[in-house]
Amino acid sequence: MKRFIFTSFLLWLSTLNSNAQNFKSEIKKLNGQIVAARKSGKLTETEYGKLMREQEIIKLSIEKAQADDIVTADEKNKIHSKIVRSKKRLAKYKTNREIY
């Protein structure tokens, strides 16, 4: 019985950790995707510049939210929406067939 309680407690702790948002790793992954898309020629120089400026803005907003060591739900939602918007923009730019 003790073993069951202990394993259920460990499982509960692991679910708490997995639900936490780690914005820095999401940004790092997204930056890698942007650079890879640029190297493969799917992004133009202009689109690449726009996406990289957007990434800098997201990084600054993360630093600003973590400045007081308390990230509120509103701040998390705003950061998450910026990341989602950036991912959608990257997908749109990658399938863009315009020739410059």
Secondary structure as UniProt FT lines:
FT   HELIX           2..19
FT   HELIX           23..39
FT   TURN            40..41
FT   HELIX           45..65
FT   TURN            66..68
FT   HELIX           73..94
//
